[in-house]
Amino acid sequence: MIYLIRHGETVWNGERRIQGQTDSPLTPRGLDQVRANAATLAREIADPGRFALVASPLGRAWQSAVIVAGGLGLDPRGIAFDDRLKEHGFGSLEGRTMDEIEAEDPGFWARRAADHWNWQAPGGESYALLDGRVGAWLEEQVPGANLIVVCHGMVSRVLRGRYAGLAREETLVLSESQDALWRLDGGRVETLVAEDG
C-alpha cells in the first residue's frame, strides 16, 4: 500500500511561477495543508511504524515529509530520499511566471498542450522522461510494501497513472491537489480529502 502526498503550497505556487526542480519555501497555507494531510493520514493508519516514509530530496518535499513524520510520531531521521521522486524539470523556465513566458513567446502554452507528453523545456525534461524515472522507482518497490511517499504534483500524476494503468491522456488530467492525498492499493487509487485535526 502506498499513501501519496504532494508537498504544501509554496511561495512560487502562489505566484504562478514555474518551480520544477528549483525550490521556494512553503507558505503558511502550505504548512497548514501538510499538517491537515498528516492528520488525515494519522486517522487512516493504525500503526504508522509499519510504513516507510520516502520523499523527494527537494526542500519543499523534504520539509513536508518532516511535518508528516511528526504528525505520525515517526522519527524524521528515518525518511529515505530518492532523486527519482524529484519534480519534472523545467530547465530554463524555472523561476519565471507563466504569464511572463507567454508574453515573451505568444502561443507557448498552446504549443506545449498540443504534445503535452513529449514537450520538453530547454534544459528540462518531458513527461515521457519523467515517466521513465518514476516508473523505474515504482517497479523497484516490493509488492506488499507499506510506503508513505511525499513528492510533487507532476510526479504524483505519473505515479498514480502508472499504478492504475491509465492512458497518457488520463494521467495528464489527474488532480495535483495539495489539499488531498491518495491511497494506492490493489491496483486502485482512492483520493482522501484532507480534514483538519
Buried (B, 14 or more C-beta within 10 A) or exposed (E): BBBBBBBBBBBBBEEEBBBBBBBBEBBEBBBBBBBBBBBBBBEEBEEBEEBBBBBBBBBBBBBBBBBBBBBBEBEEEEBEBBEBBBBBBBBEBBBBBBEBBEEEEEEBEEEEEEEBEEBBBEEBBBBEBBBEBBBEBBEEBEEEEBBBBBBBBBBBBBBBBBBBEBEBEEBBEBBEBBBBBBBBEEEEBEEBEBEEE
